[in-house]
């Protein structure tokens, strides 16, 4: 056994961007459709076997910044005020890096940020290597890295930028995910003598969808089945979602291109899996594996051809809210666990605090993760929230505005974004999901009978009492999760920047 019982545990958080749990063979049961091809991930499978896989983990918000801020603070987006991608972590919020820095940990952020503002990046991290969806901020003087970035930026296809996908002519080693792996490997090696926290923040498999050979050929498009979808126009769905799908042009994208996008997405996952394998091998080589907590998760999911859509926005579908969550800590968490309880990414914070013997700050929203924490109480339901735009959707006003912009020669580059961020709140059990939209519309799905959430039951008389019960749960959750920080806790201005 490597490592030392007296050594403070290190932490590696591998967070990918826009990976739905049900895209993975590892989560075959969550796909609830044996006819779908799923991504094979040998290294993630090995990570899961070394610890615990949470079968039903959900993000507190299905967009980047709110989810990441919630993860690192352990607090709901409506408490941190980070409820959409415009508001990064605000001053006055205690986060896990604060606690670790006080204990002398070395910290590195390798990859996508979308959480900390510029001052915090310099005070929280000893190393920062920024990589966005088009590639690293620094080309390192390498013309192939610069070329790979230009290629990604130029991607298009049927459906325009929304469904942009392609096979990169540049080697995988010249793209962001692989470079994140290289830098993360270097960080682990440079800090092997100290307790460390490495946030390995991989920007894939987020749009634009692209991957290099040989990964691009792992999942031939012709052999991929598309998930079932409802009627054109999405009758019964909330107006915001129907307009979102219309602006995406979902019904006009050919099936062949949807399969191509799906094949590229799975190829991107294969690259991620190889990067994870490299980092796990490095921890073993350095003798650090026993004393290092490794977490793998995603900030949120991706429609990935459900409802003929890609990306995210305008709903709380499981495709967007259900994320993978693996936790491995060989010294304290038994290997081979599969937890079937509902959990939230908010629950990672209090669990890490216990595993790392840190003080739990007041005002946290999560609870201990089952299996990893013996005293944990299983959840009966789980919540998620997103958006700040309130009130009903003004369809004609939005379409008129977009027409005016186009007529003036300034067409909106991503028109679907104009309706993606309406305020909505979700409560989910193992069998049912209820979503309340600001403006009064709601959704109810029987997840066992309708796993792809095609038939909205909210308006049906036979479900009136069930809808009433779920609304009561949302109201109680809203009241119970009001801010509980002591009145004398310093608070900074949290106005939207």
PLY file of the C-alpha trace (Angstrom):
ply
format ascii 1.0
element vertex 497
property float x
property float y
property float z
element edge 496
property int vertex1
property int vertex2
end_header
0.00 0.00 0.00
1.41 3.36 -1.03
1.15 6.58 0.92
1.32 7.37 4.60
-1.54 7.24 7.15
-0.27 10.49 8.65
-0.33 12.46 5.43
-3.12 15.00 4.92
-5.23 13.89 1.96
-4.80 15.61 -1.37
-7.73 16.33 -3.65
-8.14 15.99 -7.41
-11.45 17.26 -8.78
-11.87 16.30 -12.43
-14.83 18.31 -13.67
-15.88 18.09 -17.29
-18.26 20.46 -19.02
-21.62 19.40 -20.44
-21.51 15.61 -19.90
-24.82 13.91 -19.23
-24.60 10.79 -17.08
-26.74 8.72 -19.43
-24.20 9.16 -22.25
-21.89 6.71 -20.46
-21.97 2.91 -20.56
-21.04 3.25 -16.90
-24.55 4.66 -16.40
-26.36 2.21 -18.67
-29.23 1.84 -16.19
-29.80 5.60 -16.27
-30.24 5.61 -20.06
-33.38 3.48 -19.58
-33.23 2.45 -23.21
-31.15 -0.58 -24.15
-31.23 0.44 -27.80
-28.92 3.43 -27.38
-25.17 3.20 -27.97
-23.29 4.63 -25.00
-19.70 5.77 -24.52
-17.26 3.17 -23.23
-14.86 4.49 -20.57
-12.35 1.96 -19.27
-10.53 4.43 -16.99
-13.68 5.94 -15.51
-14.92 2.41 -14.91
-11.70 1.65 -13.02
-12.10 4.85 -10.99
-15.65 3.85 -10.10
-14.49 0.39 -8.99
-11.89 1.98 -6.71
-14.55 3.95 -4.81
-18.23 4.71 -5.20
-20.42 5.55 -8.18
-23.46 7.70 -7.48
-26.13 6.46 -9.83
-28.51 9.40 -9.41
-26.47 12.59 -8.92
-27.93 15.95 -9.94
-26.48 19.38 -10.50
-27.87 22.27 -8.42
-28.12 24.23 -11.68
-27.85 23.03 -15.30
-25.50 25.80 -16.48
-21.79 26.38 -15.96
-21.20 29.26 -13.55
-24.06 28.62 -11.09
-23.20 24.91 -10.94
-19.49 25.55 -10.35
-20.04 28.23 -7.74
-22.50 25.94 -5.96
-20.01 23.05 -6.06
-17.16 25.03 -4.51
-19.31 26.85 -1.92
-21.79 24.10 -1.08
-24.58 26.69 -1.36
-27.63 27.07 -3.59
-27.40 29.51 -6.51
-30.21 31.60 -5.01
-27.98 32.08 -1.94
-24.76 32.93 -3.75
-26.73 35.06 -6.27
-24.89 33.25 -9.04
-27.98 32.20 -10.94
-26.74 32.54 -14.50
-23.42 32.67 -16.34
-22.96 36.42 -15.83
-22.32 36.29 -12.07
-19.13 34.64 -10.89
-18.41 33.74 -7.26
-19.01 36.88 -5.20
-16.87 38.35 -2.44
-17.92 37.28 1.05
-18.66 33.69 0.03
-16.54 31.06 1.76
-15.47 28.26 -0.57
-13.48 25.07 -0.24
-10.27 26.63 -1.57
-10.39 29.10 1.34
-10.38 26.23 3.82
-7.61 24.36 2.04
-5.36 27.39 1.66
-5.65 28.03 5.40
-4.26 24.50 5.91
-1.30 25.17 3.64
-2.50 23.29 0.56
-1.03 24.03 -2.85
-3.81 24.66 -5.35
-3.99 24.58 -9.12
-6.72 25.32 -11.64
-5.95 23.61 -14.91
-8.55 24.24 -17.60
-11.82 26.09 -17.74
-12.64 28.52 -14.93
-16.20 29.90 -15.16
-16.31 30.34 -11.38
-13.65 32.61 -9.83
-13.10 36.26 -10.75
-9.66 37.61 -11.61
-8.60 38.62 -8.06
-9.62 35.22 -6.68
-7.72 33.39 -9.39
-4.49 34.93 -8.10
-5.23 34.49 -4.37
-6.67 30.96 -4.52
-4.35 29.20 -6.96
-0.61 28.70 -7.11
-0.93 27.55 -10.72
-3.48 28.52 -13.35
-3.50 27.22 -16.92
-6.59 28.61 -18.71
-8.22 26.54 -21.43
-11.54 27.42 -23.04
-13.75 25.65 -25.54
-11.60 26.78 -28.47
-8.34 25.77 -26.82
-5.70 27.17 -24.42
-5.28 30.89 -23.89
-1.57 30.50 -24.64
-0.64 28.78 -27.92
2.88 28.15 -26.55
4.21 29.35 -29.88
3.03 26.10 -31.43
1.47 26.68 -34.87
-0.52 23.44 -34.61
-2.13 24.55 -31.33
-3.02 27.86 -32.98
-4.31 26.00 -36.03
-6.46 23.70 -33.92
-8.02 26.75 -32.28
-8.78 28.32 -35.66
-10.32 25.07 -36.86
-12.68 24.87 -33.87
-13.69 28.50 -34.26
-14.56 27.92 -37.92
-16.84 24.92 -37.36
-20.33 24.97 -38.80
-22.76 22.53 -40.34
-26.50 21.89 -40.72
-28.19 24.00 -38.08
-25.34 26.53 -38.11
-23.25 27.13 -35.00
-25.82 25.46 -32.75
-25.03 22.01 -34.20
-21.45 22.71 -35.31
-19.32 19.57 -35.37
-16.26 18.26 -37.16
-13.24 15.99 -37.28
-10.11 17.97 -36.45
-7.18 17.65 -38.88
-4.82 18.39 -35.98
-3.49 15.76 -33.54
-5.42 15.31 -30.32
-2.28 16.44 -28.45
-2.78 19.95 -29.88
-6.28 20.37 -28.43
-7.42 21.70 -25.09
-8.47 18.54 -23.26
-5.15 16.81 -23.91
-3.19 19.92 -22.94
-5.18 20.11 -19.70
-4.05 16.55 -19.00
-0.42 17.46 -19.64
-0.52 20.47 -17.35
-2.41 18.60 -14.64
0.17 15.82 -14.76
2.93 18.40 -14.34
1.11 19.98 -11.39
0.80 16.63 -9.60
4.48 15.92 -10.08
5.59 19.40 -8.99
3.56 19.23 -5.77
4.04 15.60 -4.79
5.70 16.54 -1.48
2.80 18.74 -0.29
-0.93 18.30 0.23
-2.55 19.75 -2.88
-5.86 20.49 -4.51
-5.95 20.14 -8.30
-9.08 21.34 -10.08
-8.73 19.62 -13.44
-11.44 21.47 -15.32
-11.81 19.88 -18.75
-13.75 22.09 -21.20
-15.13 19.15 -23.20
-17.44 17.57 -24.33
-19.01 21.03 -24.57
-19.75 22.66 -27.92
-18.28 23.13 -30.48
-18.23 19.36 -30.96
-14.87 18.31 -32.41
-12.36 15.52 -31.99
-9.27 14.20 -33.77
-8.49 10.82 -35.31
-8.49 8.06 -34.19
-11.13 9.08 -31.64
-13.41 10.42 -34.36
-13.92 6.94 -35.81
-14.67 5.06 -32.58
-18.44 5.44 -32.93
-19.49 5.39 -36.61
-22.57 7.59 -37.04
-24.48 5.04 -39.12
-24.56 2.64 -36.17
-25.93 5.13 -33.64
-29.60 5.18 -32.68
-31.27 8.50 -31.87
-33.44 8.76 -28.76
-37.21 8.99 -29.26
-38.72 12.46 -29.56
-42.16 13.98 -29.46
-44.32 15.64 -32.08
-43.09 18.63 -34.11
-43.67 21.85 -32.19
-43.45 20.04 -28.82
-47.14 20.33 -27.86
-47.72 20.30 -24.12
-44.27 21.66 -23.33
-43.85 25.14 -21.81
-43.74 28.02 -24.28
-40.12 28.86 -23.45
-38.96 25.38 -24.39
-41.01 25.32 -27.59
-39.57 28.65 -28.70
-36.06 27.51 -27.75
-36.39 24.41 -29.96
-37.84 26.53 -32.78
-34.95 29.01 -32.64
-32.49 26.11 -32.60
-34.08 24.83 -35.78
-34.33 21.39 -34.19
-36.84 19.96 -36.65
-34.75 21.02 -39.64
-31.50 19.26 -38.71
-31.12 16.00 -40.67
-30.95 12.73 -38.75
-27.58 11.97 -40.34
-26.09 15.13 -38.88
-27.57 14.39 -35.44
-25.85 11.00 -35.55
-22.61 12.65 -36.63
-22.77 15.08 -33.70
-23.45 12.18 -31.38
-20.43 10.26 -32.73
-18.16 13.27 -32.19
-19.51 13.77 -28.66
-18.68 10.15 -27.81
-15.22 10.56 -29.33
-14.64 13.58 -27.10
-15.61 11.46 -24.09
-13.01 8.88 -25.14
-10.30 11.57 -25.05
-11.45 12.61 -21.59
-11.29 8.99 -20.44
-7.69 8.66 -21.61
-6.75 11.88 -19.79
-8.34 10.52 -16.60
-6.37 7.31 -17.02
-3.13 9.23 -17.36
-3.74 11.18 -14.14
-4.69 8.07 -12.18
-1.51 6.37 -13.41
0.56 9.38 -12.32
-0.91 9.29 -8.82
-0.02 5.58 -8.61
3.50 6.21 -9.92
4.08 8.96 -7.35
2.78 6.80 -4.50
-0.08 9.21 -3.84
-3.14 7.21 -4.82
-4.08 5.95 -1.34
-3.93 9.45 0.13
-5.67 11.32 -2.68
-9.41 11.90 -2.97
-10.37 11.76 -6.65
-13.72 13.09 -7.78
-15.07 12.91 -11.30
-18.18 14.85 -12.23
-19.70 17.35 -14.65
-21.18 20.77 -14.04
-24.26 19.88 -16.15
-25.39 17.77 -19.08
-26.29 18.15 -22.74
-29.48 17.31 -24.66
-27.28 15.34 -27.03
-30.03 14.75 -29.62
-32.91 14.29 -27.16
-35.86 16.25 -28.57
-33.53 16.67 -31.60
-31.61 19.23 -29.52
-28.02 19.73 -28.45
-26.42 22.11 -25.93
-28.49 23.19 -22.92
-31.19 25.65 -21.92
-34.92 26.23 -21.37
-35.64 23.05 -19.40
-34.66 20.88 -16.45
-34.57 17.63 -18.41
-32.50 14.80 -16.93
-30.28 15.18 -20.00
-29.16 18.50 -18.45
-29.50 17.91 -14.69
-28.39 14.28 -14.21
-24.59 14.15 -14.07
-21.95 11.51 -13.33
-20.40 11.52 -9.88
-17.55 9.20 -8.85
-15.64 9.45 -5.57
-12.54 7.47 -4.73
-10.42 7.68 -1.57
-8.77 4.30 -1.02
-7.64 5.04 2.53
-11.13 5.79 3.88
-13.85 4.87 1.35
-14.45 1.22 0.54
-14.03 0.22 -3.09
-16.76 -1.11 -5.36
-19.71 0.90 -4.10
-22.78 1.85 -6.10
-25.12 4.29 -4.37
-28.72 4.26 -5.63
-29.87 7.24 -3.55
-30.59 10.67 -4.96
-27.68 13.05 -4.31
-26.75 16.61 -5.25
-23.38 18.06 -6.21
-23.97 20.33 -3.21
-23.39 17.25 -1.06
-19.75 17.00 -2.14
-18.70 20.03 -0.05
-19.77 18.76 3.41
-18.48 15.29 2.55
-15.04 16.59 1.60
-14.94 18.69 4.75
-15.45 15.53 6.81
-13.03 13.39 4.81
-10.33 16.08 4.99
-10.96 16.99 8.65
-11.80 20.62 7.85
-14.18 22.91 9.72
-17.68 23.13 8.23
-18.56 26.78 7.65
-22.10 27.92 8.51
-24.76 28.30 5.87
-24.00 25.23 3.73
-26.85 23.73 1.71
-25.66 20.16 1.09
-25.66 17.07 3.24
-23.28 14.14 3.60
-23.03 11.73 0.68
-24.32 8.21 1.44
-21.82 5.36 1.29
-18.80 7.67 1.53
-20.11 9.00 4.85
-21.55 6.29 7.15
-23.82 8.72 9.04
-25.49 10.15 5.91
-29.26 10.35 5.65
-30.57 9.47 2.17
-32.54 12.12 0.28
-36.17 11.53 -0.64
-36.03 14.18 -3.33
-33.51 16.44 -5.03
-33.78 20.01 -6.33
-32.25 22.14 -9.05
-32.76 25.72 -10.21
-31.75 28.09 -12.98
-32.39 31.52 -14.38
-33.27 35.05 -13.38
-35.73 36.01 -16.14
-39.24 36.05 -14.67
-42.67 36.20 -16.20
-44.21 34.57 -19.27
-42.43 34.36 -22.60
-43.19 37.19 -25.03
-42.96 35.12 -28.21
-43.87 37.89 -30.64
-41.67 40.42 -28.87
-38.65 38.10 -29.01
-39.20 37.13 -32.64
-39.78 40.77 -33.59
-36.55 41.82 -31.90
-34.60 39.12 -33.74
-36.13 40.19 -37.07
-35.20 43.82 -36.41
-31.62 42.84 -35.64
-31.39 40.77 -38.82
-32.86 43.61 -40.91
-30.28 46.00 -39.46
-27.46 43.68 -40.48
-26.78 42.56 -36.90
-28.30 39.07 -36.67
-28.09 37.42 -33.27
-25.37 34.77 -33.41
-27.20 32.46 -31.03
-30.91 33.36 -31.07
-31.86 30.44 -28.83
-29.96 32.10 -25.99
-32.62 34.80 -25.84
-35.01 32.32 -24.19
-32.64 29.83 -22.55
-32.48 31.45 -19.11
-36.05 31.74 -17.90
-36.35 31.10 -14.17
-37.36 27.55 -13.29
-37.11 25.24 -10.31
-37.17 21.44 -10.22
-38.00 18.82 -7.61
-37.32 15.19 -8.54
-37.89 11.83 -6.88
-36.92 8.41 -8.18
-40.23 8.14 -10.04
-41.46 11.68 -10.73
-40.22 15.10 -11.79
-41.98 18.44 -11.35
-40.73 21.76 -12.76
-42.22 25.17 -12.01
-41.51 27.96 -14.51
-41.72 31.64 -13.63
-44.84 32.86 -15.40
-46.98 29.98 -14.16
-46.31 27.07 -16.52
-45.30 23.72 -15.05
-44.20 20.23 -16.05
-44.83 16.81 -14.53
-43.28 13.58 -15.81
-43.62 9.94 -14.82
-39.97 8.95 -15.18
-40.59 5.21 -15.09
-43.19 5.34 -17.88
-41.68 8.27 -19.80
-37.89 8.37 -19.19
-37.30 10.82 -22.06
-39.83 13.30 -20.63
-41.96 13.53 -23.76
-45.46 13.75 -22.21
-46.16 16.61 -19.79
-48.83 15.44 -17.32
-49.09 18.65 -15.28
-52.44 19.79 -16.70
-54.20 16.42 -16.44
-56.96 16.30 -13.80
-55.88 12.90 -12.47
-52.55 14.41 -11.40
-53.96 17.49 -9.68
-53.08 16.26 -6.18
-49.60 15.18 -7.23
-48.91 18.60 -8.74
-50.19 20.23 -5.55
-47.84 18.04 -3.46
-44.80 18.91 -5.57
-45.60 22.62 -5.42
-45.76 22.29 -1.64
-42.34 20.60 -1.65
-40.87 23.43 -3.73
-42.37 26.01 -1.39
-41.01 24.24 1.69
-37.60 23.94 0.03
-37.62 27.67 -0.78
-38.43 28.52 2.83
-35.97 26.05 4.35
-33.10 27.19 2.15
-33.26 30.90 2.90
-29.83 32.20 3.82
-28.72 30.90 7.21
-25.42 32.73 7.54
-25.08 34.59 10.87
-26.05 38.24 10.74
-22.49 39.36 11.52
-20.96 37.44 8.60
-19.20 39.93 6.29
-21.13 40.28 3.07
-19.89 41.90 -0.10
-21.93 43.66 -2.74
-23.44 40.83 -4.80
-24.98 42.97 -7.50
-24.73 41.61 -11.02
-21.48 42.58 -12.72
0 1
1 2
2 3
3 4
4 5
5 6
6 7
7 8
8 9
9 10
10 11
11 12
12 13
13 14
14 15
15 16
16 17
17 18
18 19
19 20
20 21
21 22
22 23
23 24
24 25
25 26
26 27
27 28
28 29
29 30
30 31
31 32
32 33
33 34
34 35
35 36
36 37
37 38
38 39
39 40
40 41
41 42
42 43
43 44
44 45
45 46
46 47
47 48
48 49
49 50
50 51
51 52
52 53
53 54
54 55
55 56
56 57
57 58
58 59
59 60
60 61
61 62
62 63
63 64
64 65
65 66
66 67
67 68
68 69
69 70
70 71
71 72
72 73
73 74
74 75
75 76
76 77
77 78
78 79
79 80
80 81
81 82
82 83
83 84
84 85
85 86
86 87
87 88
88 89
89 90
90 91
91 92
92 93
93 94
94 95
95 96
96 97
97 98
98 99
99 100
100 101
101 102
102 103
103 104
104 105
105 106
106 107
107 108
108 109
109 110
110 111
111 112
112 113
113 114
114 115
115 116
116 117
117 118
118 119
119 120
120 121
121 122
122 123
123 124
124 125
125 126
126 127
127 128
128 129
129 130
130 131
131 132
132 133
133 134
134 135
135 136
136 137
137 138
138 139
139 140
140 141
141 142
142 143
143 144
144 145
145 146
146 147
147 148
148 149
149 150
150 151
151 152
152 153
153 154
154 155
155 156
156 157
157 158
158 159
159 160
160 161
161 162
162 163
163 164
164 165
165 166
166 167
167 168
168 169
169 170
170 171
171 172
172 173
173 174
174 175
175 176
176 177
177 178
178 179
179 180
180 181
181 182
182 183
183 184
184 185
185 186
186 187
187 188
188 189
189 190
190 191
191 192
192 193
193 194
194 195
195 196
196 197
197 198
198 199
199 200
200 201
201 202
202 203
203 204
204 205
205 206
206 207
207 208
208 209
209 210
210 211
211 212
212 213
213 214
214 215
215 216
216 217
217 218
218 219
219 220
220 221
221 222
222 223
223 224
224 225
225 226
226 227
227 228
228 229
229 230
230 231
231 232
232 233
233 234
234 235
235 236
236 237
237 238
238 239
239 240
240 241
241 242
242 243
243 244
244 245
245 246
246 247
247 248
248 249
249 250
250 251
251 252
252 253
253 254
254 255
255 256
256 257
257 258
258 259
259 260
260 261
261 262
262 263
263 264
264 265
265 266
266 267
267 268
268 269
269 270
270 271
271 272
272 273
273 274
274 275
275 276
276 277
277 278
278 279
279 280
280 281
281 282
282 283
283 284
284 285
285 286
286 287
287 288
288 289
289 290
290 291
291 292
292 293
293 294
294 295
295 296
296 297
297 298
298 299
299 300
300 301
301 302
302 303
303 304
304 305
305 306
306 307
307 308
308 309
309 310
310 311
311 312
312 313
313 314
314 315
315 316
316 317
317 318
318 319
319 320
320 321
321 322
322 323
323 324
324 325
325 326
326 327
327 328
328 329
329 330
330 331
331 332
332 333
333 334
334 335
335 336
336 337
337 338
338 339
339 340
340 341
341 342
342 343
343 344
344 345
345 346
346 347
347 348
348 349
349 350
350 351
351 352
352 353
353 354
354 355
355 356
356 357
357 358
358 359
359 360
360 361
361 362
362 363
363 364
364 365
365 366
366 367
367 368
368 369
369 370
370 371
371 372
372 373
373 374
374 375
375 376
376 377
377 378
378 379
379 380
380 381
381 382
382 383
383 384
384 385
385 386
386 387
387 388
388 389
389 390
390 391
391 392
392 393
393 394
394 395
395 396
396 397
397 398
398 399
399 400
400 401
401 402
402 403
403 404
404 405
405 406
406 407
407 408
408 409
409 410
410 411
411 412
412 413
413 414
414 415
415 416
416 417
417 418
418 419
419 420
420 421
421 422
422 423
423 424
424 425
425 426
426 427
427 428
428 429
429 430
430 431
431 432
432 433
433 434
434 435
435 436
436 437
437 438
438 439
439 440
440 441
441 442
442 443
443 444
444 445
445 446
446 447
447 448
448 449
449 450
450 451
451 452
452 453
453 454
454 455
455 456
456 457
457 458
458 459
459 460
460 461
461 462
462 463
463 464
464 465
465 466
466 467
467 468
468 469
469 470
470 471
471 472
472 473
473 474
474 475
475 476
476 477
477 478
478 479
479 480
480 481
481 482
482 483
483 484
484 485
485 486
486 487
487 488
488 489
489 490
490 491
491 492
492 493
493 494
494 495
495 496
